[in-house]
Amino acid sequence: MFDEIRENALELLQRYRRDRRVLLDYMLSGSLIKKVVMPPGAVTLDDVDLDQVSVDYVLNCVKKGIVCF
């Protein structure tokens, strides 16, 4: 039973991270944000660790029309 709960929790976490990454990728690569400045060492969004980017921060950038990162 414990293993089943652990597997379900892991599956939910993986789904959350995947969906979160898709959402951030969409917001950052679309026309919602006028300009995205890559952090040092990053050339494309694939080089950015989106697990470290706050969705709230990106949404705030969209609302205010400001540069992200």
PyMOL Python script that loads the backbone (N, CA, C, O; Angstrom):
from pymol import cmd

cmd.read_pdbstr("""\
ATOM      1  N   MET A   1       0.820  -1.193   0.000  1.00  0.00           N
ATOM      2  CA  MET A   1       0.000   0.000   0.000  1.00  0.00           C
ATOM      3  C   MET A   1       0.865   1.258   0.000  1.00  0.00           C
ATOM      4  O   MET A   1       0.596   2.204  -0.740  1.00  0.00           O
ATOM      5  N   PHE A   2       1.915   1.264   0.841  1.00  0.00           N
ATOM      6  CA  PHE A   2       2.804   2.419   0.907  1.00  0.00           C
ATOM      7  C   PHE A   2       3.482   2.665  -0.437  1.00  0.00           C
ATOM      8  O   PHE A   2       3.630   3.811  -0.861  1.00  0.00           O
ATOM      9  N   ASP A   3       3.893   1.583  -1.110  1.00  0.00           N
ATOM     10  CA  ASP A   3       4.531   1.714  -2.419  1.00  0.00           C
ATOM     11  C   ASP A   3       3.575   2.318  -3.442  1.00  0.00           C
ATOM     12  O   ASP A   3       3.986   3.123  -4.278  1.00  0.00           O
ATOM     13  N   GLU A   4       2.320   1.939  -3.380  1.00  0.00           N
ATOM     14  CA  GLU A   4       1.314   2.470  -4.306  1.00  0.00           C
ATOM     15  C   GLU A   4       1.119   3.975  -4.076  1.00  0.00           C
ATOM     16  O   GLU A   4       1.024   4.744  -5.032  1.00  0.00           O
ATOM     17  N   ILE A   5       1.062   4.381  -2.827  1.00  0.00           N
ATOM     18  CA  ILE A   5       0.913   5.802  -2.497  1.00  0.00           C
ATOM     19  C   ILE A   5       2.134   6.573  -2.989  1.00  0.00           C
ATOM     20  O   ILE A   5       2.000   7.655  -3.561  1.00  0.00           O
ATOM     21  N   ARG A   6       3.307   6.024  -2.771  1.00  0.00           N
ATOM     22  CA  ARG A   6       4.541   6.663  -3.211  1.00  0.00           C
ATOM     23  C   ARG A   6       4.596   6.784  -4.735  1.00  0.00           C
ATOM     24  O   ARG A   6       5.022   7.814  -5.258  1.00  0.00           O
ATOM     25  N   GLU A   7       4.173   5.753  -5.442  1.00  0.00           N
ATOM     26  CA  GLU A   7       4.140   5.791  -6.901  1.00  0.00           C
ATOM     27  C   GLU A   7       3.169   6.847  -7.397  1.00  0.00           C
ATOM     28  O   GLU A   7       3.476   7.580  -8.337  1.00  0.00           O
ATOM     29  N   ASN A   8       1.992   6.933  -6.768  1.00  0.00           N
ATOM     30  CA  ASN A   8       1.012   7.944  -7.156  1.00  0.00           C
ATOM     31  C   ASN A   8       1.536   9.353  -6.908  1.00  0.00           C
ATOM     32  O   ASN A   8       1.343  10.248  -7.731  1.00  0.00           O
ATOM     33  N   ALA A   9       2.192   9.543  -5.786  1.00  0.00           N
ATOM     34  CA  ALA A   9       2.751  10.860  -5.459  1.00  0.00           C
ATOM     35  C   ALA A   9       3.837  11.233  -6.465  1.00  0.00           C
ATOM     36  O   ALA A   9       3.902  12.378  -6.913  1.00  0.00           O
ATOM     37  N   LEU A  10       4.679  10.282  -6.816  1.00  0.00           N
ATOM     38  CA  LEU A  10       5.736  10.534  -7.791  1.00  0.00           C
ATOM     39  C   LEU A  10       5.145  10.859  -9.156  1.00  0.00           C
ATOM     40  O   LEU A  10       5.621  11.763  -9.843  1.00  0.00           O
ATOM     41  N   GLU A  11       4.124  10.135  -9.544  1.00  0.00           N
ATOM     42  CA  GLU A  11       3.459  10.384 -10.824  1.00  0.00           C
ATOM     43  C   GLU A  11       2.836  11.781 -10.854  1.00  0.00           C
ATOM     44  O   GLU A  11       2.950  12.490 -11.854  1.00  0.00           O
ATOM     45  N   LEU A  12       2.184  12.175  -9.773  1.00  0.00           N
ATOM     46  CA  LEU A  12       1.591  13.512  -9.695  1.00  0.00           C
ATOM     47  C   LEU A  12       2.663  14.601  -9.756  1.00  0.00           C
ATOM     48  O   LEU A  12       2.477  15.617 -10.425  1.00  0.00           O
ATOM     49  N   LEU A  13       3.760  14.395  -9.075  1.00  0.00           N
ATOM     50  CA  LEU A  13       4.847  15.362  -9.098  1.00  0.00           C
ATOM     51  C   LEU A  13       5.419  15.492 -10.506  1.00  0.00           C
ATOM     52  O   LEU A  13       5.675  16.604 -10.968  1.00  0.00           O
ATOM     53  N   GLN A  14       5.620  14.387 -11.180  1.00  0.00           N
ATOM     54  CA  GLN A  14       6.138  14.427 -12.548  1.00  0.00           C
ATOM     55  C   GLN A  14       5.165  15.133 -13.487  1.00  0.00           C
ATOM     56  O   GLN A  14       5.584  15.904 -14.350  1.00  0.00           O
ATOM     57  N   ARG A  15       3.885  14.877 -13.325  1.00  0.00           N
ATOM     58  CA  ARG A  15       2.866  15.529 -14.150  1.00  0.00           C
ATOM     59  C   ARG A  15       2.838  17.031 -13.883  1.00  0.00           C
ATOM     60  O   ARG A  15       2.743  17.831 -14.814  1.00  0.00           O
ATOM     61  N   TYR A  16       2.922  17.412 -12.604  1.00  0.00           N
ATOM     62  CA  TYR A  16       2.940  18.821 -12.228  1.00  0.00           C
ATOM     63  C   TYR A  16       4.147  19.522 -12.861  1.00  0.00           C
ATOM     64  O   TYR A  16       4.000  20.597 -13.442  1.00  0.00           O
ATOM     65  N   ARG A  17       5.322  18.930 -12.755  1.00  0.00           N
ATOM     66  CA  ARG A  17       6.530  19.542 -13.306  1.00  0.00           C
ATOM     67  C   ARG A  17       6.454  19.642 -14.829  1.00  0.00           C
ATOM     68  O   ARG A  17       6.865  20.649 -15.407  1.00  0.00           O
ATOM     69  N   ARG A  18       5.936  18.613 -15.471  1.00  0.00           N
ATOM     70  CA  ARG A  18       5.801  18.625 -16.931  1.00  0.00           C
ATOM     71  C   ARG A  18       4.820  19.712 -17.371  1.00  0.00           C
ATOM     72  O   ARG A  18       5.120  20.488 -18.279  1.00  0.00           O
ATOM     73  N   ASP A  19       3.641  19.772 -16.726  1.00  0.00           N
ATOM     74  CA  ASP A  19       2.632  20.766 -17.080  1.00  0.00           C
ATOM     75  C   ASP A  19       3.125  22.181 -16.800  1.00  0.00           C
ATOM     76  O   ASP A  19       2.866  23.103 -17.573  1.00  0.00           O
ATOM     77  N   ARG A  20       3.835  22.342 -15.691  1.00  0.00           N
ATOM     78  CA  ARG A  20       4.380  23.645 -15.321  1.00  0.00           C
ATOM     79  C   ARG A  20       5.393  24.101 -16.367  1.00  0.00           C
ATOM     80  O   ARG A  20       5.409  25.267 -16.763  1.00  0.00           O
ATOM     81  N   ARG A  21       6.234  23.176 -16.808  1.00  0.00           N
ATOM     82  CA  ARG A  21       7.238  23.503 -17.832  1.00  0.00           C
ATOM     83  C   ARG A  21       6.564  23.882 -19.150  1.00  0.00           C
ATOM     84  O   ARG A  21       6.992  24.831 -19.807  1.00  0.00           O
ATOM     85  N   VAL A  22       5.527  23.161 -19.541  1.00  0.00           N
ATOM     86  CA  VAL A  22       4.800  23.472 -20.770  1.00  0.00           C
ATOM     87  C   VAL A  22       4.175  24.868 -20.666  1.00  0.00           C
ATOM     88  O   VAL A  22       4.238  25.648 -21.617  1.00  0.00           O
ATOM     89  N   LEU A  23       3.579  25.180 -19.526  1.00  0.00           N
ATOM     90  CA  LEU A  23       2.975  26.493 -19.321  1.00  0.00           C
ATOM     91  C   LEU A  23       4.024  27.600 -19.408  1.00  0.00           C
ATOM     92  O   LEU A  23       3.826  28.592 -20.110  1.00  0.00           O
ATOM     93  N   LEU A  24       5.137  27.433 -18.695  1.00  0.00           N
ATOM     94  CA  LEU A  24       6.193  28.448 -18.726  1.00  0.00           C
ATOM     95  C   LEU A  24       6.779  28.587 -20.131  1.00  0.00           C
ATOM     96  O   LEU A  24       7.028  29.701 -20.592  1.00  0.00           O
ATOM     97  N   ASP A  25       6.998  27.475 -20.802  1.00  0.00           N
ATOM     98  CA  ASP A  25       7.544  27.510 -22.157  1.00  0.00           C
ATOM     99  C   ASP A  25       6.601  28.276 -23.077  1.00  0.00           C
ATOM    100  O   ASP A  25       7.046  29.077 -23.900  1.00  0.00           O
ATOM    101  N   TYR A  26       5.308  28.033 -22.940  1.00  0.00           N
ATOM    102  CA  TYR A  26       4.309  28.735 -23.755  1.00  0.00           C
ATOM    103  C   TYR A  26       4.343  30.240 -23.470  1.00  0.00           C
ATOM    104  O   TYR A  26       4.375  31.050 -24.396  1.00  0.00           O
ATOM    105  N   MET A  27       4.335  30.608 -22.194  1.00  0.00           N
ATOM    106  CA  MET A  27       4.309  32.028 -21.843  1.00  0.00           C
ATOM    107  C   MET A  27       5.577  32.741 -22.291  1.00  0.00           C
ATOM    108  O   MET A  27       5.517  33.884 -22.743  1.00  0.00           O
ATOM    109  N   LEU A  28       6.719  32.081 -22.171  1.00  0.00           N
ATOM    110  CA  LEU A  28       7.988  32.730 -22.500  1.00  0.00           C
ATOM    111  C   LEU A  28       8.283  32.753 -23.997  1.00  0.00           C
ATOM    112  O   LEU A  28       8.986  33.647 -24.468  1.00  0.00           O
ATOM    113  N   SER A  29       7.769  31.804 -24.743  1.00  0.00           N
ATOM    114  CA  SER A  29       8.099  31.745 -26.165  1.00  0.00           C
ATOM    115  C   SER A  29       7.027  32.390 -27.047  1.00  0.00           C
ATOM    116  O   SER A  29       7.267  32.644 -28.227  1.00  0.00           O
ATOM    117  N   GLY A  30       5.870  32.649 -26.492  1.00  0.00           N
ATOM    118  CA  GLY A  30       4.786  33.237 -27.271  1.00  0.00           C
ATOM    119  C   GLY A  30       4.871  34.744 -27.327  1.00  0.00           C
ATOM    120  O   GLY A  30       5.904  35.333 -27.009  1.00  0.00           O
ATOM    121  N   SER A  31       3.797  35.355 -27.727  1.00  0.00           N
ATOM    122  CA  SER A  31       3.762  36.811 -27.861  1.00  0.00           C
ATOM    123  C   SER A  31       3.261  37.494 -26.590  1.00  0.00           C
ATOM    124  O   SER A  31       3.018  38.701 -26.590  1.00  0.00           O
ATOM    125  N   LEU A  32       3.108  36.737 -25.515  1.00  0.00           N
ATOM    126  CA  LEU A  32       2.626  37.320 -24.266  1.00  0.00           C
ATOM    127  C   LEU A  32       3.641  38.277 -23.653  1.00  0.00           C
ATOM    128  O   LEU A  32       3.275  39.265 -23.018  1.00  0.00           O
ATOM    129  N   ILE A  33       4.908  37.974 -23.850  1.00  0.00           N
ATOM    130  CA  ILE A  33       5.978  38.780 -23.271  1.00  0.00           C
ATOM    131  C   ILE A  33       6.748  39.421 -24.417  1.00  0.00           C
ATOM    132  O   ILE A  33       7.165  38.742 -25.355  1.00  0.00           O
ATOM    133  N   LYS A  34       6.930  40.723 -24.332  1.00  0.00           N
ATOM    134  CA  LYS A  34       7.593  41.443 -25.404  1.00  0.00           C
ATOM    135  C   LYS A  34       9.060  41.050 -25.567  1.00  0.00           C
ATOM    136  O   LYS A  34       9.557  40.966 -26.690  1.00  0.00           O
ATOM    137  N   LYS A  35       9.754  40.810 -24.457  1.00  0.00           N
ATOM    138  CA  LYS A  35      11.177  40.494 -24.540  1.00  0.00           C
ATOM    139  C   LYS A  35      11.578  39.593 -23.379  1.00  0.00           C
ATOM    140  O   LYS A  35      11.203  39.832 -22.231  1.00  0.00           O
ATOM    141  N   VAL A  36      12.336  38.566 -23.693  1.00  0.00           N
ATOM    142  CA  VAL A  36      12.889  37.676 -22.668  1.00  0.00           C
ATOM    143  C   VAL A  36      14.407  37.803 -22.735  1.00  0.00           C
ATOM    144  O   VAL A  36      15.013  37.544 -23.775  1.00  0.00           O
ATOM    145  N   VAL A  37      15.004  38.196 -21.642  1.00  0.00           N
ATOM    146  CA  VAL A  37      16.457  38.298 -21.563  1.00  0.00           C
ATOM    147  C   VAL A  37      16.969  37.027 -20.892  1.00  0.00           C
ATOM    148  O   VAL A  37      16.602  36.724 -19.756  1.00  0.00           O
ATOM    149  N   MET A  38      17.800  36.302 -21.589  1.00  0.00           N
ATOM    150  CA  MET A  38      18.319  35.041 -21.067  1.00  0.00           C
ATOM    151  C   MET A  38      19.333  35.303 -19.953  1.00  0.00           C
ATOM    152  O   MET A  38      20.109  36.256 -20.020  1.00  0.00           O
ATOM    153  N   PRO A  39      19.318  34.456 -18.939  1.00  0.00           N
ATOM    154  CA  PRO A  39      20.326  34.575 -17.887  1.00  0.00           C
ATOM    155  C   PRO A  39      21.711  34.221 -18.441  1.00  0.00           C
ATOM    156  O   PRO A  39      21.809  33.592 -19.495  1.00  0.00           O
ATOM    157  N   PRO A  40      22.769  34.613 -17.751  1.00  0.00           N
ATOM    158  CA  PRO A  40      24.120  34.309 -18.238  1.00  0.00           C
ATOM    159  C   PRO A  40      24.300  32.809 -18.522  1.00  0.00           C
ATOM    160  O   PRO A  40      23.934  31.956 -17.714  1.00  0.00           O
ATOM    161  N   GLY A  41      24.870  32.522 -19.686  1.00  0.00           N
ATOM    162  CA  GLY A  41      25.131  31.142 -20.067  1.00  0.00           C
ATOM    163  C   GLY A  41      24.005  30.483 -20.837  1.00  0.00           C
ATOM    164  O   GLY A  41      24.195  29.405 -21.399  1.00  0.00           O
ATOM    165  N   ALA A  42      22.837  31.104 -20.875  1.00  0.00           N
ATOM    166  CA  ALA A  42      21.692  30.527 -21.586  1.00  0.00           C
ATOM    167  C   ALA A  42      21.567  31.165 -22.969  1.00  0.00           C
ATOM    168  O   ALA A  42      21.648  32.385 -23.118  1.00  0.00           O
ATOM    169  N   VAL A  43      21.367  30.316 -23.972  1.00  0.00           N
ATOM    170  CA  VAL A  43      21.198  30.798 -25.338  1.00  0.00           C
ATOM    171  C   VAL A  43      19.731  30.709 -25.747  1.00  0.00           C
ATOM    172  O   VAL A  43      19.199  31.607 -26.399  1.00  0.00           O
ATOM    173  N   THR A  44      19.082  29.606 -25.352  1.00  0.00           N
ATOM    174  CA  THR A  44      17.656  29.412 -25.640  1.00  0.00           C
ATOM    175  C   THR A  44      16.943  29.043 -24.340  1.00  0.00           C
ATOM    176  O   THR A  44      17.578  28.859 -23.301  1.00  0.00           O
ATOM    177  N   LEU A  45      15.628  28.939 -24.412  1.00  0.00           N
ATOM    178  CA  LEU A  45      14.849  28.542 -23.232  1.00  0.00           C
ATOM    179  C   LEU A  45      15.196  27.131 -22.768  1.00  0.00           C
ATOM    180  O   LEU A  45      15.016  26.798 -21.597  1.00  0.00           O
ATOM    181  N   ASP A  46      15.689  26.309 -23.679  1.00  0.00           N
ATOM    182  CA  ASP A  46      16.098  24.955 -23.297  1.00  0.00           C
ATOM    183  C   ASP A  46      17.267  24.974 -22.313  1.00  0.00           C
ATOM    184  O   ASP A  46      17.469  24.024 -21.556  1.00  0.00           O
ATOM    185  N   ASP A  47      18.032  26.064 -22.332  1.00  0.00           N
ATOM    186  CA  ASP A  47      19.182  26.194 -21.434  1.00  0.00           C
ATOM    187  C   ASP A  47      18.793  26.714 -20.054  1.00  0.00           C
ATOM    188  O   ASP A  47      19.619  26.726 -19.141  1.00  0.00           O
ATOM    189  N   VAL A  48      17.555  27.140 -19.897  1.00  0.00           N
ATOM    190  CA  VAL A  48      17.079  27.709 -18.629  1.00  0.00           C
ATOM    191  C   VAL A  48      16.420  26.618 -17.799  1.00  0.00           C
ATOM    192  O   VAL A  48      15.599  25.854 -18.308  1.00  0.00           O
ATOM    193  N   ASP A  49      16.773  26.545 -16.535  1.00  0.00           N
ATOM    194  CA  ASP A  49      16.145  25.583 -15.622  1.00  0.00           C
ATOM    195  C   ASP A  49      14.800  26.158 -15.195  1.00  0.00           C
ATOM    196  O   ASP A  49      14.724  26.932 -14.241  1.00  0.00           O
ATOM    197  N   LEU A  50      13.745  25.780 -15.900  1.00  0.00           N
ATOM    198  CA  LEU A  50      12.424  26.350 -15.635  1.00  0.00           C
ATOM    199  C   LEU A  50      11.870  25.939 -14.275  1.00  0.00           C
ATOM    200  O   LEU A  50      10.898  26.527 -13.801  1.00  0.00           O
ATOM    201  N   ASP A  51      12.476  24.939 -13.645  1.00  0.00           N
ATOM    202  CA  ASP A  51      12.067  24.581 -12.286  1.00  0.00           C
ATOM    203  C   ASP A  51      12.421  25.689 -11.304  1.00  0.00           C
ATOM    204  O   ASP A  51      11.855  25.764 -10.214  1.00  0.00           O
ATOM    205  N   GLN A  52      13.358  26.547 -11.693  1.00  0.00           N
ATOM    206  CA  GLN A  52      13.793  27.635 -10.822  1.00  0.00           C
ATOM    207  C   GLN A  52      13.068  28.949 -11.112  1.00  0.00           C
ATOM    208  O   GLN A  52      13.286  29.945 -10.422  1.00  0.00           O
ATOM    209  N   VAL A  53      12.206  28.953 -12.135  1.00  0.00           N
ATOM    210  CA  VAL A  53      11.495  30.169 -12.528  1.00  0.00           C
ATOM    211  C   VAL A  53      10.097  30.156 -11.911  1.00  0.00           C
ATOM    212  O   VAL A  53       9.370  29.169 -12.016  1.00  0.00           O
ATOM    213  N   SER A  54       9.742  31.246 -11.280  1.00  0.00           N
ATOM    214  CA  SER A  54       8.434  31.368 -10.654  1.00  0.00           C
ATOM    215  C   SER A  54       7.373  31.692 -11.705  1.00  0.00           C
ATOM    216  O   SER A  54       7.523  32.638 -12.479  1.00  0.00           O
ATOM    217  N   VAL A  55       6.304  30.904 -11.724  1.00  0.00           N
ATOM    218  CA  VAL A  55       5.190  31.179 -12.633  1.00  0.00           C
ATOM    219  C   VAL A  55       4.572  32.532 -12.281  1.00  0.00           C
ATOM    220  O   VAL A  55       4.181  33.284 -13.174  1.00  0.00           O
ATOM    221  N   ASP A  56       4.480  32.844 -10.996  1.00  0.00           N
ATOM    222  CA  ASP A  56       3.934  34.138 -10.572  1.00  0.00           C
ATOM    223  C   ASP A  56       4.766  35.296 -11.121  1.00  0.00           C
ATOM    224  O   ASP A  56       4.218  36.316 -11.540  1.00  0.00           O
ATOM    225  N   TYR A  57       6.086  35.135 -11.117  1.00  0.00           N
ATOM    226  CA  TYR A  57       6.971  36.167 -11.653  1.00  0.00           C
ATOM    227  C   TYR A  57       6.687  36.388 -13.135  1.00  0.00           C
ATOM    228  O   TYR A  57       6.569  37.530 -13.580  1.00  0.00           O
ATOM    229  N   VAL A  58       6.577  35.308 -13.897  1.00  0.00           N
ATOM    230  CA  VAL A  58       6.324  35.418 -15.336  1.00  0.00           C
ATOM    231  C   VAL A  58       4.955  36.046 -15.586  1.00  0.00           C
ATOM    232  O   VAL A  58       4.817  36.904 -16.459  1.00  0.00           O
ATOM    233  N   LEU A  59       3.949  35.628 -14.830  1.00  0.00           N
ATOM    234  CA  LEU A  59       2.618  36.228 -14.982  1.00  0.00           C
ATOM    235  C   LEU A  59       2.648  37.719 -14.662  1.00  0.00           C
ATOM    236  O   LEU A  59       1.974  38.507 -15.327  1.00  0.00           O
ATOM    237  N   ASN A  60       3.414  38.112 -13.658  1.00  0.00           N
ATOM    238  CA  ASN A  60       3.562  39.524 -13.323  1.00  0.00           C
ATOM    239  C   ASN A  60       4.199  40.289 -14.475  1.00  0.00           C
ATOM    240  O   ASN A  60       3.775  41.399 -14.797  1.00  0.00           O
ATOM    241  N   CYS A  61       5.216  39.697 -15.095  1.00  0.00           N
ATOM    242  CA  CYS A  61       5.858  40.313 -16.254  1.00  0.00           C
ATOM    243  C   CYS A  61       4.853  40.503 -17.392  1.00  0.00           C
ATOM    244  O   CYS A  61       4.845  41.540 -18.055  1.00  0.00           O
ATOM    245  N   VAL A  62       4.017  39.502 -17.608  1.00  0.00           N
ATOM    246  CA  VAL A  62       2.995  39.585 -18.661  1.00  0.00           C
ATOM    247  C   VAL A  62       2.037  40.727 -18.347  1.00  0.00           C
ATOM    248  O   VAL A  62       1.746  41.546 -19.218  1.00  0.00           O
ATOM    249  N   LYS A  63       1.545  40.790 -17.114  1.00  0.00           N
ATOM    250  CA  LYS A  63       0.586  41.832 -16.732  1.00  0.00           C
ATOM    251  C   LYS A  63       1.167  43.230 -16.893  1.00  0.00           C
ATOM    252  O   LYS A  63       0.497  44.141 -17.381  1.00  0.00           O
ATOM    253  N   LYS A  64       2.425  43.390 -16.477  1.00  0.00           N
ATOM    254  CA  LYS A  64       3.042  44.708 -16.485  1.00  0.00           C
ATOM    255  C   LYS A  64       3.721  45.046 -17.811  1.00  0.00           C
ATOM    256  O   LYS A  64       4.103  46.192 -18.049  1.00  0.00           O
ATOM    257  N   GLY A  65       3.868  44.028 -18.677  1.00  0.00           N
ATOM    258  CA  GLY A  65       4.528  44.248 -19.965  1.00  0.00           C
ATOM    259  C   GLY A  65       6.013  44.524 -19.820  1.00  0.00           C
ATOM    260  O   GLY A  65       6.585  45.279 -20.606  1.00  0.00           O
ATOM    261  N   ILE A  66       6.642  43.917 -18.820  1.00  0.00           N
ATOM    262  CA  ILE A  66       8.064  44.160 -18.589  1.00  0.00           C
ATOM    263  C   ILE A  66       8.899  42.972 -19.049  1.00  0.00           C
ATOM    264  O   ILE A  66       8.363  41.912 -19.372  1.00  0.00           O
ATOM    265  N   VAL A  67      10.200  43.157 -19.076  1.00  0.00           N
ATOM    266  CA  VAL A  67      11.154  42.133 -19.508  1.00  0.00           C
ATOM    267  C   VAL A  67      11.267  41.067 -18.428  1.00  0.00           C
ATOM    268  O   VAL A  67      11.326  41.379 -17.239  1.00  0.00           O
ATOM    269  N   CYS A  68      11.298  39.813 -18.848  1.00  0.00           N
ATOM    270  CA  CYS A  68      11.493  38.702 -17.916  1.00  0.00           C
ATOM    271  C   CYS A  68      12.962  38.342 -17.815  1.00  0.00           C
ATOM    272  O   CYS A  68      13.715  38.452 -18.782  1.00  0.00           O
ATOM    273  N   PHE A  69      13.349  37.914 -16.640  1.00  0.00           N
ATOM    274  CA  PHE A  69      14.688  37.501 -16.253  1.00  0.00           C
ATOM    275  C   PHE A  69      15.510  38.725 -16.140  1.00  0.00           C
ATOM    276  O   PHE A  69      16.697  38.645 -15.821  1.00  0.00           O
TER     277      PHE A  69
END
""", "prot")
cmd.dss("prot")
cmd.show_as("cartoon", "prot")
cmd.util.cbc("prot")
cmd.orient("prot")
